[in-house]
Amino acid sequence: MTEQPTATYRTESDSMGDKQIPSNVYYGIQTLRAVENFPISGIKPLSTYVDACVIIKKATAIANGALDCIPQDISQAIVQAADEILAGKLRDQFVVDVYQAGAGTSHHMNVNEVLSNRALEILGDEKGNYKRVSPNDHVNYGQSTNDVIPTAIRIGGLLALEKTLLPALSNAVAALESKATEFQDIVKSGRTHMQDAVPVRLGETFRAWAQILREHTVRIETASGDLTSLGLGGSAVGTGLNTHPEYSQKVAQILSELIDKPLKPAPNLMAAMQSMAPFVNVSGALRNLAQDCVKMSHDLRLMDSGPKTGLKEIQLPPVQPGSSIMPGKYNPVMAEMTSMVCFQVMGYDSAIALCAQAGQLELNVMMPLIAYNLIHSIEILGNTISALTTKCVEKIEAKGDRCLAYAEGSLALVTALNTHIGYLNAAAVAKESLETGKSLRQIVLERGLMSLEDLAKVLDLEKMSAMPTSSANT
Ligand SMILES: N[C@@H](CC(=O)O)C(=O)O
C-alpha cells in the first residue's frame, strides 16, 4: 500500500495563543478561529465582495507605499498578491461564513491574512512569518474593519451593478421594445379588476413594461450615486487615527482609477461609517424593481395560461418539460423563477432595513448581512432579468386570433357608446348582452339607439386601442 502523505502544519500565534494551521493554506489563525466559531450557513463570501475587499487592499497598499507608511517592497508584494487574486487565484482561501463577527472583522482578517501570506511568498519568505509582512501592521496599515467594510459594500455594489443588473436591464428594455413593435397591431382586451375592460394593443403592453424598466434603471443609477462617497480613511471610529493626513484623499483617487468610477472621500468620514442609508437607498430601489418584475412575471403567466382552459393570448417558449406526471405539459418556469427571486430580494431588503437601524454609537456592526444581501440582490436580480429576457421574452409569440376574439367579446366595448347613447343606456345594453348572449351591436340596433353606420365607426377596435401619439415612447 502506498503511504498517504501526512498533513503538515505551521504554528501561528495571536493575542489569544497558538494554533496549528495547515501549511498549504493562505489564511491564518484569525480566519481559522472564525471558521470554527461560525459553522452557520456554509455560505462563503460572494466573489464580487472578495473582489471589492481585495481592490481596496490593493489601493491602500499603493497609497501607504507612496506615503512611506509601509516599506516599498512590502507594498509591491501586497499589490502583486492582490492582482493574482483579482485574476482568479486563491479564491478558495476566503472561507468565513456570511454570518460571522459583527462589522465583518472575520472576513476582513481573512483578506488581510491571505494577502499577507501570499506577499510573504512573493518576497521569498514563508507563510506565517508575520514579522516580515503582517496582516495587521502592513496589509491593514491605517485601516479598520469599520472603514474598510462599508467601503467594500459600496465598491461591491457598484461592481455588481455594472457587471450584472444594469446590462441586464438594458437588454430587457431592448427585447421588450422589439416585441412591442412586433405586436403593435394586435388588439386584445384590457382587463381591470380582472374583469373585461376596454381594448388595448398587445404591443403597448410590452412598450409599457419597457418604460417601467427604463424608469427603474434611472432610480437604481441615481441611488447608486450614494455609493461613490467613501468613509475609507476614518479607520476605527471616523477620526482617522493611525492614518497619514493625505491618505483618505489619495486612496479614494487610487480606487477611482482602479474601478474607473468617480469616487471621493465623504465630507464626513464618521457619518459615512455610521450610516447605512446609502445601502438602504439602493436596496429600496432594487425592491421597487423587484415588485414590478413580480407584476410582469405574473402577467406573463396569466396571458400564457392554458393551453385549453386559460387565456392563452401569448405563448411563452417551452424550455423544459413541466410536469413529472402530466405528459405534454409546459409550464411558464422562467416567469415562476423570476417571482421567487424577486420575493427573495424583498426579503433581503427587509433584513437590510433592520440592520440599518441597529447601529450603536460609532459603529453599525450588522454590515456583513448588509453586504451579502445587497450584493446578492443585485446579482440574482441581474441574472434573473437576463435569463428571463433571453429564454422567455425574446421568444414570446402572440396568439393574435385569441387576443382579438376576447377583445371583440368584451362587454366593456359599450364604454365607447357612452358619449353617443349615455352611460345608462350603454349599461342596459351590456346587461342584456350578458343575460342573453346577444352581441352589443345587435342590441343597440334592436333598441334603435344608433345606426349601423355610426355603430361601425364607434365600435372600431383598432381606433379604440390606439395610444395617443403624445404618449409614444422616446
Ligand atoms: N470592528 C472592530 C475594529 C476592526 O476590526 O478594525 C471593532 O470596532 O472592534
The ligand as a Gaussian input file, in Angstrom:
#p B3LYP/6-31G(d) Opt

LIG

0 1
 N      -14.726000      46.077000      14.240000
 C      -13.600000      46.204000      15.128000
 C      -12.483000      47.021000      14.530000
 C      -11.701000      46.335000      13.429000
 O      -11.876000      45.159000      13.192000
 O      -10.889000      47.008000      12.778000
 C      -14.077000      46.893000      16.395000
 O      -14.564000      48.028000      16.326000
 O      -13.971000      46.308000      17.451000

